[in-house]
Structures are given as C-alpha cells and as structure tokens.
Amino acid sequence: MNIEEHEEQKRQRKAREVAAREIGGGNVDPESLPIEPIAGMTNRNYLVTIGDKKYVVRIPGHGTEEYVDRVADEQAARITAHIGVGAPLPFYDVKAGIQITEFIHGSIDMRTPGVLDDPEALRRAARAFHKLHTSGKKFLNLFDEKNVAQEYIELLRQKDARLPDGYEKIQEEAEAIRKVLAETCKELVPCHNDPAPENLVDTGERVYILDWEFSGNNDAFWDLGDFSVESGLTDEQDYIFLEAYCGRKPTEAEIGRMVLQKALVFLLWTLWGILQEANKNPRPAYEFASYWDYAMDRFTRCQEIMNGEDFPRYMETVRKS
C-alpha cells in the first residue's frame, strides 16, 4: 500500500466515524456504513449511507486551511440551505472543516459529459444563481479577487514557488479592468465565487449549488463569468445562460461585464493552480496532466481576452453602463 492509498483509508475511516456519530447518534458501527468516494478537486467527498438516507461527508484537502475561512463557509452553507439554493446541512465542524450535507437524490453534477449541452440545464443553473444573488442575504466576507490573489502570492512566496513569466505585468494591466468593474458595480451580492460545474447538481427540475469555501459578497457577474470559464461554455451557451439569468435579452454592457470578469477569473485561478501544485495536491485538474498545466492554461486564456480585438469595446461599453 502506497502513501496515498493509506491516506485515503484514513479519510474514509474518518468520514464513517463522523457520520456514525453525528447522524447515527453514536448507535451505528462506523465500519458497517457503505461509503463511496465522489467528485472533488481539493477536498475529498464521500457518499455515506445511514439507514435509508444518503449523506455527503466532506473531508478538507491538505492545505485548504491556509486560505479557507471555515466560519464564513459554514455561514454561507447554512444561508443557502435555508433559501433552497444549497443542500441541507445537518452538521458542520468549524475547527476541522468537516461538513455533512444531505445527498440531493436524483441529481447529477454538471461536470458530467453532455449535461451542459442541454439549454434547459443552463437555464436552471442561471435561475439558481439569480435566486442566490437576489436573496437579499449577505455573507460574512467580502470576496475581492485582488486581495485573494495577494494572499495566494504570499503563500507561494513562502513555499518558494515559481510564477509564470510576465505574471506581474498582466496583474498590473488588469487594474484597468478592476477600475471599470468597480465603478459600474451597482451592488455586492452573496456569491459562490468558485462555481465550477462539479459544484452544481441538477435534478432536472432545479439546480443546487454546493461547497461554499470561497463564498463572499461580490459582483454577481464574477459568478456568471466563472461558471462559464470552468464549464467551457461557448458564446452561444453564454448567451442562453445570461438571458435566463437576466430574464430578458442581455444588454451589450452585461455581455461585456461577463467577459471582463472572465479575464479576472482566469488570472486568479492561475495562482490557485500554482498553489495546488506547490501543495502537491495528488489529483489532476480536469484534463490537465498537472496543476501547473492547468495554471498556464488559465494564464494564457486571460491574456487572450485582454489582447483580443473586442477587449477595448467591452471596456468602453461597460464603462458607459
């Protein structure tokens, strides 16, 4: 048995123990509980069955304690469960970062091949974001991508990790984007801030948004741009998604705002990918061979937006909105 297999056994044993104690009331033998690993990039998630109900136990990934505010994570998870956007949350351990949510029966995660090819699935996702953003709730934290980037950079410096060539220059050039977006943002609303499609599950009737580690009040269009980026949506899919979110045809300024946020999303997740590489996260990032490859993809695509022929028009359209 190698080290990773040993660690996986420990995580599964912990997931069973917590579920048996917190859901089973201590009256269940942990070893008797069926358990199944399910999707997750940095954390480890396990489907655990107790009686006739299924639960998802999240065991935090190595290094997540460096950048995740567990108090804010719990608050966001409880708020979103209450308003029907997130999964019901019977247990959360702030100190350990372990949480248990009820499994959403009949659901499929939106990373599953083919799911996002259905325009109605895109519309259901858009309506879930709209419900969150217009809930009138506020999260504990403010999510400012520039501040988050600086925190990541400090961690990377401590780990003596390398940055892509030209990263500092692109960060400086991104200040113009931040200025335009800040000056035209009407309100900061509760946002997920990490809406990769595996963090959304679709029942065919509604979409639930899961895992609130990056939650914070932000420009709603960060979530929209981030979802598009991580889902690999085409321009046509972007339009369907944005139209459903707005409840009407989106304006040129709204389309431009989403594109500008995409550039900042790519830039921030460049650093996140490098941090996963520095922390030796054993799981590959999607189709990439390593987190460094993932980070370089994000960095390249950020530059493609900022150097694109449409970029000045997007900037001006948003500026005038």
Secondary structure, DSSP 8 states (H G I E B T S, - for coil): --HHHHHHHHHHHHHHHHHHHHTSTT-S-GGGS-EEEE--SSSEEEEEEETTEEEEEEE--TTGGGT--HHHHHHHHHHHHHHTSS---SEEETTTTEEEEE--TT-EETTSTTGGGSHHHHHHHHHHHHHHHTS----SSB--HHHHHHHHHHHHHHTT----TTHHHHHHHTHHHHHHHHHH----EEE-S---GGGEEE-SS-EEE---TT-EEE-HHHHHHHHHHHHT--HHHHHHHHHHHHTS---HHHHHHHHHHHHHHHHHHHHHHHHHHHTT--S--TT-SSHHHHHHHHHHHHHHHHTSTTHHHHHHHHHT-
